């Protein structure tokens, strides 16, 4: 563990990314303490500039507090990002593991299914799914999961293809081990590193998709999110810049931080780079 | 005074901090004269390759660099010359051939274009002239159809042909020194013999000095004029080939030479008549349909094993020898049911097993086990050694505590520290890992052990230890063994009987001593003739 950390810490920007990410998580965790009121509440004079009328980051057209929205929105973004990523990684591992391990007809069928999902532009597909299912936090998570798992499936399939012919797997066959056990206990642990890296980057993509959906008015109407804030303020962009800008910066910083962490994990977990230095 | 062709004086090459030793190479002194072959011998990690790379100025700077000493080349110190001069020297005055010609050649350039590059960067010649020169070179290295080879890409040539092309390229500008870094290690013995002959032929033609890096004393005996033995970065002994091979002074050299298996087959042991395993008319073909649901272009069919019939008697060791692509590993994998046979019959103790379903096969798995070639790929890096060994019994339904006890016992039988139980495979060296692999294969108390090139990835001294270990456990556990190898020296020491395979067929079987004394098939004769250093008798 210490060794892992020292390798991770060699990448300075990854450490910075981790710092920012911890800060965002902290903000989401204490949102209800600093802003105990509902972020949708009309808290005061509409369109107050930042700093005026007790609004640290200003207020929007209906007098909602932008700072409160960002704090509460962090919860939504992180929650959706994490849940959707876990679900996508789970499905992707199942598809990738079976198609890579068994090959042949199983591989053909599973990969053709995967390709159907890959051929549809992911954001359009996500809009379509949310529109069909009615906007709610569940439907957004489902939509993001559905558009993100094929990448994981492809990755896991590739890893399984290369690992299944290794001699240690053949040794398991010679002692009569069952396929399920070989897949779960022998091969899967050996492809965790790339899965973790891709997963960490997927969290960032999920946050972006969620913001995009909310911006288009397809977010859950009862839950505050960064995309919703930007969407609500876009008509006032020239007269009240702060309504869109601060949630935008929040998205930018968070996604950047997660990307940096993913990159750092990649460097730390990639055995080739490890040898190089 | 005339300068020596190559004169390495007091060379130190530093390794980056955190490596297992401070210097890769220490106080190395080597000399090479015109027309002479100097063999640098040593086991992996002895610093022999880095020494060769230093001569070419190819050290992976800045982590690894020459810190002291000089490399004199015709009176010029290569470690001090500027980059332009170094480029000039490389290729035109000193050139190098590598171990793996597939990775040393650029896969997306034709052979002709790659040879052309050598001329283009070093001499001023017209395109047509360059092409003519290139064709002549390919002809010199005895490649058939030079015009066709010029247009060929590396993957279209065989390993031996690629190495010939590499040699043609290396000798294009008639360099004064040729550095050969294990140029035949990746090749089959018959090809190796041809390449070695080619190198000495070319050397004779243009009076080149050859610095030949190898780990194989057989090769040394065949081609060297002088020998330097390296251990842990130090040259422990050097001298003429007769001195070093026949009267080694340094204990390390003596140990290395002592570990080289002798070509005299050992005495056959009394053979029992009861076959424990019989293989009858087994064939295996790869290839067939590919692409979407099998409708794509049909892949090339390869008949890996053709109608093989073999018997293994109780307590004997049957060697299967052959070159790469002869189907010996495929046969082993068919026998142990890692692959299904196309036709034929494989029986253990008289019961046919190759048609059994996976579930029905499971109890038979305990009868037959395998030791794999690559000690680094054959152990799961994420599982502790104790569990790797205990896995077999646990899978076969023996309870965990008993399986663990058996694993501990096996760890001590194969000569490892008992604390190994709780360690991960990466903490062990290649030889130790091979011991773990052997322990794993014994955990199910098999009757038959298939060893697929178990020592070919190991250094010669480790190789001798593992062979001794296999011998010991075979007697102790009354195993019958199938021993697959490409190395006839190893086969001579281990096997009671031999089966020689070529292109998927068994061309000859018989007692080891008989085959060595009077080979019947012409291919067996070729194989025996190609063994490096066959005229050099190991005195032990």
Contacts between the chains, C-beta under 8 A, distances in Angstrom:
chain1	res1	chain2	res2	distance
A	105	B	293	7.2
A	108	B	292	6.7
A	108	B	293	5.3
A	112	B	292	8.0
A	166	B	377	5.1
A	166	B	378	7.8
A	167	B	372	4.1
A	167	B	373	7.2
A	167	B	374	5.9
A	167	B	377	4.6
A	167	B	378	3.7
A	168	B	377	6.6
A	168	B	378	5.4
A	168	B	379	5.6
A	168	B	380	4.4
A	170	B	333	7.7
A	170	B	338	5.4
A	170	B	370	7.7
A	170	B	372	7.0
A	170	B	378	8.0
A	171	B	370	7.1
A	171	B	372	6.6
A	171	B	378	6.0
A	171	B	437	7.6
A	171	B	440	6.5
A	171	B	441	7.9
A	172	B	391	7.2
A	173	B	337	7.8
A	173	B	338	5.6
A	174	B	336	5.5
A	174	B	337	7.9
A	174	B	338	6.8
A	174	B	365	6.3
A	174	B	368	7.8
A	174	B	369	6.1
A	174	B	370	5.2
A	174	B	441	8.0
A	175	B	365	5.9
A	175	B	369	7.7
A	175	B	391	6.2
A	175	B	392	3.9
A	175	B	395	5.2
A	175	B	396	7.1
A	175	B	444	6.4
A	176	B	361	7.1
A	176	B	362	4.1
A	176	B	365	4.0
A	176	B	395	5.7
A	176	B	396	6.5
A	177	B	391	7.1
A	177	B	395	4.9
A	178	B	395	7.9
A	181	B	395	7.7
A	186	B	380	5.7
A	186	B	383	7.6
A	189	B	380	8.0
A	189	B	382	4.3
A	190	B	380	7.1
A	190	B	381	6.8
A	190	B	382	5.9
